[in-house]
Amino acid sequence: MKLILGGKIMSQKITVPLEGQQEFKNPHLRFFTETIEVAKISALDFLNAGQTAYKSQHFYWQNANQTLTIVGLGHAKILMSEATEKRFSDVSRQWKELCQALIKEEKDIAPTLFGGFSFDPKNAMQSEWSSFPSAYFVLPSIQLIMKEGRTFVMINLVTTGAYATEDFERLRAERDLLIHKAQLHTFMPSEKPIVKATYEIEKERYLEAVQNTTKKIQDGEAEKVVIARSLNLHFKAPVSSVAAIHHIANEQQGSYHFGLQKEGQLFFGATPERLIEIKGGRAYSACVAGSIKRGKTTEEDQLIGEELLNDPKNREEHQYVVDMISTVFDAFCTDFTIAREPQLMKIRDIQHLYTPVEAHVKDEKSIFEFVESLHPTPALGGVPTNESLAIIREEEQMDRGYYAGPIGWTDTEGNGEFAVAIRSALLEEEQAYLYAGGGIVADSEVEKEYDETWIKFRPVLRALGGQLND
């Protein structure tokens, strides 16, 4: 294989053993991978380099502290599920089977699977999400990984054929071409999109839903229910995936940045909320619930933050999430720790109550089991879970799609990280759908809840050139 360091290319022969593999469900399945290290290149330059060949087949991920960035181009394998009850185990089973077929050298990085789950697979409404199944994950053909100050490019090939040499050589050539393009051609971000029109979808229906839900909570049908709504933006010209990801990442530093392209649609966003991370046998989560605006001055911001910390409604919302995540970690982990009091998470447009959780994972638990048990958190669904989901289906009258669902990655060694896909939008050429919601409790006020959604629309709205509502 080629090792590219500082512009120098070195050759090294690679041999891939085909014998002596463990038995698995499909004895003809082979999963080949190869990793090379390259001189540092921009992740967006690499993504942009692949737009001609992989315009409808790519993804982007960057964690909140910017220590890990992943770009995927092409589809070596797609794993999906249309199930309503077993979608998490469906994807987990398919991934385990594929992992059993993996052939790699010790120095190769563990390949990464990336994708997401819809918020509610039982939602049968016709909508802009009709092409997205309840679970959709891709193993990329070519993958860039930037971590620990180093940059790697991998190729993955999944085949049932006896001979894969030609296909693997083709991938090597494509990989080298993409690296060359990314090193020579810097992505030049355009101006933000020009918005021709903004439509508040079913605004009156949303206001009615908040009012109805508040009454149901007062009547004891639930304790908390999250009600969401959407905006539809129309642009003067088509907006590219790379530009959308660039603008949201530039606007919302300190958040998780993600983009998942499926055919002609890009689901992207900048979320502050980690659902679960597993790294080296340790599990990490974040209880994020309760929110308020930022102040215009340092003093005002501090006062507003203290108001949030001492607000009974927001503290109650936050405690629901703490209780639920603690219950899952208690069942799935040992030696788990959680802070006694929440702290403030401050991002550009909003501040949240935040409580970190950490534990040691029991050996038999996979990241998909964590995701299944943690979704939806009370911050995006409600309390109790089943009752709140029933009210959401009845009152929201909207398909959330992947908004507020889990999105993230896992690798062949069991590591991974999922975030909750809020502060997000579905982009399709010359239009986009934006989503935002808020927690409704017994003393919620309709106009205050409506105003709060505008605060939550702001990150994506600003990134896409939309008019901010002050």
C-alpha positions in Angstrom: 0.0 0.0 0.0 1.0 3.6 -0.3 1.9 5.7 2.8 1.7 9.4 2.1 3.5 11.6 4.6 4.5 15.2 4.0 4.1 14.7 0.2 6.4 11.7 0.0 4.9 8.4 -1.3 6.3 5.1 0.0 5.3 1.7 -1.3 4.6 -1.2 0.9 3.3 -4.6 -0.2 0.1 -5.7 1.5 -1.1 -9.3 1.7 -4.7 -10.1 2.6 -5.2 -13.6 4.0 -8.4 -15.4 2.7 -8.1 -18.5 4.8 -8.6 -19.3 8.5 -11.5 -16.9 9.1 -14.0 -17.6 11.8 -17.4 -19.0 10.7 -20.2 -16.5 10.1 -23.7 -16.4 8.6 -22.6 -15.7 5.0 -19.4 -17.8 4.4 -18.8 -16.0 1.1 -18.8 -12.5 2.6 -15.5 -10.6 2.7 -14.9 -7.2 4.2 -11.5 -5.7 3.2 -10.1 -2.5 4.5 -6.8 -0.6 4.2 -5.6 2.6 5.9 -2.9 5.1 4.9 -1.7 8.1 6.7 -1.6 11.4 4.8 -0.4 14.9 5.4 -3.1 17.0 7.0 -5.9 18.1 4.7 -9.2 19.8 5.3 -12.1 17.6 5.9 -14.3 19.9 3.9 -11.8 19.9 1.0 -11.9 16.1 1.0 -15.7 16.1 1.1 -15.8 18.7 -1.7 -13.3 16.6 -3.8 -15.8 13.8 -3.8 -18.9 15.8 -4.8 -18.7 14.9 -8.5 -18.5 11.1 -8.0 -20.3 10.9 -4.6 -22.8 13.8 -4.6 -25.6 11.6 -3.3 -23.4 9.2 -1.2 -21.6 11.0 1.6 -21.6 11.9 5.3 -19.8 14.2 7.7 -19.2 14.0 11.4 -17.3 16.1 13.9 -17.5 15.7 17.6 -18.1 18.7 19.9 -14.5 19.2 21.0 -13.2 18.8 17.4 -10.9 15.9 18.3 -12.5 13.6 15.8 -13.7 14.3 12.2 -15.0 11.7 9.8 -15.9 12.0 6.2 -17.4 9.2 4.2 -17.7 8.9 0.4 -19.5 6.1 -1.4 -21.3 3.1 -0.1 -19.3 -0.1 0.5 -22.5 -1.3 2.3 -25.8 0.0 3.3 -27.5 -1.3 6.5 -31.1 -0.3 7.0 -34.3 -1.3 8.7 -38.0 -0.5 8.2 -39.0 -2.2 11.4 -40.9 -0.3 14.1 -39.9 -2.5 17.1 -36.6 -4.2 16.2 -34.8 -1.6 14.1 -31.9 -1.2 16.6 -31.3 -5.0 16.8 -31.7 -5.3 13.0 -28.9 -2.8 12.4 -26.8 -4.3 15.2 -27.2 -7.8 13.8 -26.3 -6.7 10.3 -23.2 -4.9 11.6 -22.1 -7.8 13.7 -22.3 -10.1 10.7 -20.3 -7.7 8.6 -17.7 -7.3 11.3 -17.2 -11.0 11.4 -16.2 -10.9 7.8 -13.5 -8.2 8.3 -10.0 -8.8 7.1 -7.5 -6.2 8.2 -3.9 -5.8 9.3 -3.2 -4.8 12.8 -2.1 -1.3 11.8 -5.3 -0.5 9.9 -7.8 1.7 11.7 -11.2 0.1 12.6 -13.7 0.9 9.8 -16.7 3.1 10.8 -20.4 2.8 10.2 -22.4 6.0 10.2 -26.1 6.8 10.2 -29.2 7.4 12.2 -32.7 6.4 13.3 -36.0 8.2 12.8 -37.6 9.7 15.9 -40.8 7.7 15.7 -40.9 4.7 13.3 -44.6 4.4 13.9 -45.3 7.8 12.3 -46.9 6.9 9.0 -47.6 10.5 7.7 -46.5 11.3 4.1 -43.9 13.9 4.3 -40.5 15.2 3.1 -39.0 12.2 4.9 -40.6 9.5 2.7 -37.2 8.3 1.3 -35.7 7.7 4.8 -36.3 4.3 6.4 -36.6 4.0 10.2 -32.9 3.2 10.3 -30.3 4.0 7.7 -26.5 3.4 8.0 -23.6 3.4 5.6 -20.2 1.9 5.5 -18.3 4.2 3.2 -16.1 3.1 0.3 -13.6 5.8 1.1 -13.2 7.4 4.5 -11.2 10.3 6.0 -10.5 10.2 9.7 -8.8 13.0 11.6 -8.0 12.3 15.2 -5.2 13.0 17.7 -3.6 15.5 15.3 -3.2 12.9 12.5 -5.1 12.3 9.3 -5.9 8.9 7.8 -7.7 7.8 4.6 -9.3 4.3 4.5 -10.8 2.2 1.8 -13.4 -0.4 2.4 -14.6 -3.2 0.1 -17.4 -5.6 0.9 -17.8 -8.5 -1.6 -19.0 -12.0 -2.0 -16.8 -12.7 -5.0 -13.8 -14.9 -4.9 -11.4 -12.3 -6.4 -11.4 -8.7 -5.3 -8.0 -7.5 -6.5 -9.3 -5.4 -9.4 -12.0 -3.8 -7.2 -9.5 -3.0 -4.5 -7.0 -1.5 -6.9 -9.8 0.7 -8.4 -10.6 2.0 -4.9 -6.9 2.7 -4.3 -6.7 4.7 -7.4 -9.9 6.6 -6.5 -8.6 7.3 -3.0 -5.3 8.7 -4.4 -7.2 10.9 -6.8 -9.4 12.3 -4.0 -6.4 13.0 -1.8 -4.7 14.8 -4.7 -7.8 16.9 -5.4 -8.2 17.8 -1.7 -4.6 18.8 -1.3 -4.6 21.1 -4.4 -8.1 22.5 -4.4 -9.3 24.5 -1.3 -13.0 24.6 -0.8 -14.1 28.3 -1.1 -17.3 28.8 0.8 -19.9 30.9 -1.0 -21.9 33.6 0.6 -24.8 32.3 2.7 -27.9 31.2 0.7 -30.4 33.9 -0.4 -33.8 33.0 1.1 -36.8 33.9 -1.2 -39.5 32.8 1.2 -40.0 31.5 4.7 -43.1 29.5 5.7 -44.2 28.6 9.2 -45.8 25.2 8.6 -49.1 24.8 10.4 -48.4 27.6 13.0 -51.9 27.6 14.3 -51.9 23.9 14.6 -48.7 24.1 16.7 -50.2 26.7 19.0 -53.3 24.5 19.4 -51.2 21.5 20.1 -49.3 23.2 22.9 -52.6 24.3 24.4 -54.1 20.9 24.1 -51.0 19.2 25.5 -50.9 21.5 28.5 -54.5 20.6 29.3 -53.7 16.9 29.0 -50.8 17.2 31.4 -53.0 19.2 33.8 -55.5 16.3 33.6 -52.8 13.8 34.5 -52.3 12.1 31.1 -48.5 12.8 31.2 -46.0 14.8 33.2 -44.1 16.4 30.2 -44.5 16.2 26.5 -42.2 17.8 23.8 -44.1 19.4 21.0 -42.2 20.4 17.8 -42.9 22.4 14.7 -41.2 23.2 11.4 -40.2 25.9 9.0 -39.8 25.7 5.2 -37.2 27.9 3.5 -37.0 28.4 -0.3 -33.7 29.7 -1.7 -32.9 31.7 -4.8 -30.5 28.9 -6.0 -29.7 25.3 -5.0 -27.6 25.0 -1.8 -24.7 22.5 -1.8 -24.2 20.0 1.0 -20.6 21.2 1.5 -21.7 24.8 1.8 -24.5 23.9 4.3 -22.1 21.9 6.5 -19.5 24.6 6.3 -21.9 27.4 7.4 -23.4 25.4 10.3 -20.0 24.3 11.5 -18.7 27.9 11.3 -21.7 29.3 13.1 -22.0 26.7 15.9 -18.5 25.8 17.2 -18.6 23.6 20.3 -21.5 21.5 19.0 -21.6 18.1 17.2 -21.6 18.8 13.4 -23.2 16.2 11.2 -24.5 15.6 7.7 -26.1 12.5 6.2 -26.8 12.5 2.5 -29.4 10.2 1.1 -30.1 10.5 -2.6 -31.0 14.2 -3.2 -31.5 15.1 0.5 -29.0 16.1 3.2 -30.0 15.9 6.9 -27.5 18.1 8.7 -27.2 20.1 11.9 -25.2 21.2 14.9 -26.4 19.6 18.1 -25.1 20.2 21.6 -26.5 17.0 22.9 -24.5 13.8 23.2 -26.7 10.7 23.7 -24.0 8.1 24.2 -20.3 7.6 23.6 -18.4 4.4 24.2 -14.6 4.5 24.1 -12.3 1.8 25.4 -15.0 0.2 27.5 -16.1 3.5 29.1 -19.6 5.0 28.5 -20.3 8.7 28.5 -23.6 10.5 28.3 -25.0 14.0 28.9 -28.2 15.0 30.5 -29.2 18.1 28.5 -32.6 19.7 29.2 -33.9 23.1 30.2 -32.9 26.1 28.1 -32.9 29.9 28.0 -31.6 32.6 25.7 -28.1 34.1 25.9 -27.5 37.6 27.2 -26.3 40.5 25.2 -23.6 41.4 27.8 -21.5 39.2 30.1 -23.4 40.5 33.1 -26.8 39.9 31.5 -25.7 36.4 30.3 -24.7 35.5 33.9 -28.0 36.7 35.3 -30.0 34.8 32.7 -27.9 31.7 33.4 -28.6 31.9 37.1 -32.3 32.3 36.3 -32.1 29.0 34.4 -30.3 27.3 37.2 -33.0 28.3 39.7 -36.1 28.0 37.5 -38.4 25.2 38.9 -39.9 24.3 35.5 -36.5 23.9 33.8 -35.0 22.1 36.8 -37.9 19.6 36.7 -37.4 19.0 32.9 -33.7 18.4 33.5 -34.3 16.0 36.4 -36.5 13.8 34.2 -33.5 13.3 31.9 -31.1 12.7 34.7 -33.4 10.1 36.2 -33.9 8.3 32.9 -30.2 8.2 31.9 -29.2 7.2 35.4 -31.6 4.2 35.2 -30.1 3.0 31.9 -26.5 3.4 33.1 -27.4 1.6 36.3 -28.6 -1.4 34.3 -25.9 -1.4 31.6 -22.8 -0.3 33.5 -20.8 -0.5 36.6 -19.0 2.1 38.6 -21.0 5.0 37.2 -20.7 8.6 38.4 -23.0 11.6 37.9 -22.8 15.2 39.1 -25.1 16.2 41.9 -26.1 19.5 40.4 -26.4 20.6 36.7 -24.1 23.2 35.2 -24.6 25.6 32.3 -23.8 24.6 28.7 -23.4 27.8 26.8 -23.5 27.8 23.0 -24.0 30.7 20.6 -27.7 31.3 20.7 -28.9 29.4 23.8 -27.8 28.0 27.2 -28.8 24.6 28.6 -28.8 22.8 31.9 -26.2 20.1 31.6 -25.1 17.1 33.8 -22.4 14.7 32.6 -22.5 10.9 33.3 -19.7 8.4 33.0 -19.4 4.6 33.7 -17.8 1.3 32.8 -19.7 -0.7 30.2 -20.7 -4.3 31.0 -19.0 -6.5 28.4 -22.1 -7.8 26.7 -23.7 -4.4 26.0 -23.4 -2.8 22.5 -23.7 0.8 21.6 -27.0 0.0 19.8 -28.5 -1.3 23.0 -27.6 1.9 24.7 -29.1 3.9 21.9 -32.3 1.9 22.0 -32.7 2.3 25.8 -31.9 6.0 25.8 -34.1 7.1 22.9 -36.2 9.1 23.2 -34.9 11.0 26.2 -37.4 13.1 28.1 -35.7 16.1 26.6 -37.2 15.2 23.2 -40.1 12.9 23.9 -41.5 13.3 27.4 -42.5 11.6 30.6 -43.8 8.9 30.7 -42.3 7.8 27.4 -45.2 5.8 25.9 -47.9 8.3 27.0 -45.9 11.3 25.7 -45.3 9.6 22.4 -49.0 8.9 22.0 -49.8 12.6 22.7 -47.1 13.7 20.2 -48.6 11.5 17.5 -52.1 12.9 18.2 -51.2 16.6 18.6 -48.1 17.3 16.6 -49.5 16.1 13.2 -46.0 16.2 11.8 -43.4 13.7 10.8 -40.2 14.6 12.6 -38.2 12.2 10.5 -34.6 12.0 11.8 -35.0 15.3 13.7 -34.6 14.5 17.5 -33.5 11.0 16.6 -30.1 9.4 17.3 -27.4 10.0 14.8 -23.7 8.9 14.9 -21.2 6.2 14.3 -19.7 3.0 15.6 -16.7 1.0 14.5 -15.7 -2.6 14.2 -14.1 -2.5 17.7 -17.3 -1.5 19.5 -16.4 2.2 20.0 -18.7 4.9 18.8 -20.7 8.0 19.6 -24.3 9.1 19.0 -25.8 12.5 19.4 -29.4 13.7 19.5 -30.2 15.3 16.1 -31.6 18.6 17.2 -30.7 22.1 15.7 -31.1 20.4 12.4 -32.6 20.6 8.9 -33.4 18.5 5.8 -32.0 20.2 2.7 -33.1 19.4 -0.8 -31.6 21.6 -3.5 -33.6 24.9 -3.4 -35.5 24.3 -0.2 -35.0 23.2 3.4 -37.1 22.1 6.3 -36.1 23.2 9.8 -37.3 21.7 13.1 -37.5 22.9 16.7 -39.5 22.0 19.8 -39.9 22.5 23.5 -41.0 20.7 26.6 -44.6 21.3 27.7 -45.5 20.9 31.3 -48.6 21.8 33.4 -47.8 25.5 33.7 -46.6 26.1 30.1 -47.7 29.2 28.3 -48.4 29.0 24.6 -46.6 32.2 23.5 -43.5 31.6 25.6 -43.2 28.1 24.1 -43.6 29.6 20.6 -40.9 32.1 21.3 -38.6 29.4 22.6 -38.8 27.6 19.3 -37.4 30.6 17.5 -34.4 30.6 19.7 -33.9 26.9 18.8 -34.4 27.6 15.0 -31.7 30.3 15.1 -28.5 28.1 14.5 -29.7 26.5 11.3 -31.7 29.5 10.2 -28.7 31.8 10.5 -26.5 29.3 8.7 -28.9 29.1 5.8 -29.3 32.9 5.5 -32.7 33.1 7.0 -34.3 36.1 8.7 -33.9 35.8 12.5 -36.9 36.4 14.7 -35.9 38.6 17.7 
